[in-house]
Amino acid sequence: MLMGRLPALFLIMLLATSLPVEAVLTDAEAVNKSGRQRMLSQRIVKNYLMLGAGVNTEVAQKQLDASIALFEQQFLELSDYAPTQKIRDRLARVEEVWQQYRVQALATPDRQDAIWVLRKSNELLTLSNDVVTLIQQHAGGNNAKLVNVSGRQRMLSQRIAARYMAMAWGVDAEEIHGELHDSITLFDESLQFLRAAPENSAMIQKKLTKVQAQWQFSKAGFKGEKEGRYVPTVISVTTESILRKMNELTGDYEALMESQRQANADL
């Protein structure tokens, strides 16, 4: 089962490691990219589950391969950036878990294996979140927090979709329901935090309003879950739209952080 996918794994790893490594990241870029690693930890398992459940399989396969390659590339960039021993140590733990996770994620999806992949995605998410927190603390400032929180919304969009796909596929793991609803609650709270940020420009507020509207539509799709009614294709589309919008907003907050750094440097 796994052997048939190994050539794809080798191709992805070769692609990632052969890409040119850019200049060392700025703090703002590092907060953004380390936050994107959290998202990718969940996007990978979401696409694994979509393949297993037969939901948009062609799209899911492309996203899965691209996500694994991007995680690998960004890991190399963050390793080059790592400014403190604590960050380097945490990245070493990320690498250990990542090496296990990426191989199983490329195997032919199986319901029993899906439970392991989901739990390993949680482990990778926790370690990746530690890296973001350490980088945010190193960078300092409220703008770094805005990049972190908006970046976390990207992750939550994929985490929510993954847990929903697992339930739609009939994956039997008791923690899935709690993880879904906890993630929905955190997305709600974080969206309100971002909308209240005094640093927001009119453009950012407009984008956040669009996210809010898309989010309300997505939540309507979650309501049938309690009765065992699932709309996985709808949820895959709406959460993907939210991901794109939040990725753009995270870039906007990164630009704010960088402009503030430059202003401070000019003082």
C-alpha positions, 0 to 999 in steps of 0.5 A, a space after each residue: 500500500 505504501 510502496 506504490 506511493 514512495 516514488 511520489 514522496 521521493 519526487 516531492 522531497 527532491 523538488 523541495 530540497 532542490 528549490 533555491 533557498 532565499 535570503 534569511 527570513 525577516 522576523 515578520 516573514 518567519 512568523 508568517 511562514 512558521 504559522 503556515 506550517 501549522 496550517 500545512 500540518 492540518 491541510 495534509 491530513 484534510 487531503 488524506 481524508 478527502 482522498 479516502 472519502 472520495 471528495 474532490 479527489 483530483 484536487 485533494 491529490 494535488 493539494 496533498 503533494 503541494 502541501 508536503 513539498 511546501 512544508 519541507 521547503 519552509 522547514 529548511 528556510 526556518 532552520 536557516 533563520 532560527 535565531 535562538 537555541 530554543 527555536 533550533 531545538 523545537 525545529 529539531 523535534 518538528 523534523 522528527 515528527 515530520 519524517 514519520 508523518 509525511 510518509 504515512 500521509 502519502 500512503 493509500 488512505 485507510 480508515 484505521 490508518 486515518 486515526 494515526 494520521 490525525 493524531 500525528 497531525 496534532 503532534 506536528 501542529 503542537 510542535 509547529 505552534 511552539 515554533 510560532 510562539 517562540 518566534 513571536 516572542 523573539 520578534 515582539 510587538 502587537 503586530 507579531 501577534 496579529 500575524 500569528 492569530 491571522 495565520 492561526 485562522 488559516 490552520 483552523 480552516 483546515 483543521 475544521 475541514 479535516 475533522 469534518 471529513 473524518 466524520 463524514 468518512 466514518 473514522 472512529 475516533 472519539 476525540 474528533 467531535 471535540 476537536 471540531 467544535 473547539 476549533 470552531 469556537 477558537 475561529 469565532 473568538 479569533 475572528 472577533 479579536 482581529 476585527 477589533 484590532 486598532 491597527 486594522 486599515 479600512 482595507 483589512 476591515 473590509 476583508 475581515 467582513 468578507 471572511 465573516 460572511 463566508 464563515 457564517 455560511 460554513 457554520 450553517 453547513 456544520 449543523 447537520 453533523 449532529 444528525 449524521 447529515 454531511 455535506 463534505 464537498 460544500 465544506 471543502 469549498 467554503 473552508 478553502 475560500 476562507 483559507 485563501 482570504 486569511 492567507 491574504 490577510 496574514 500577508 497584510 499583517 506581515 506588511 504592517 509588522 515589517 513597516 513598523 520595524 522599519 519605522 522603529 529602525 529609522 528613529 
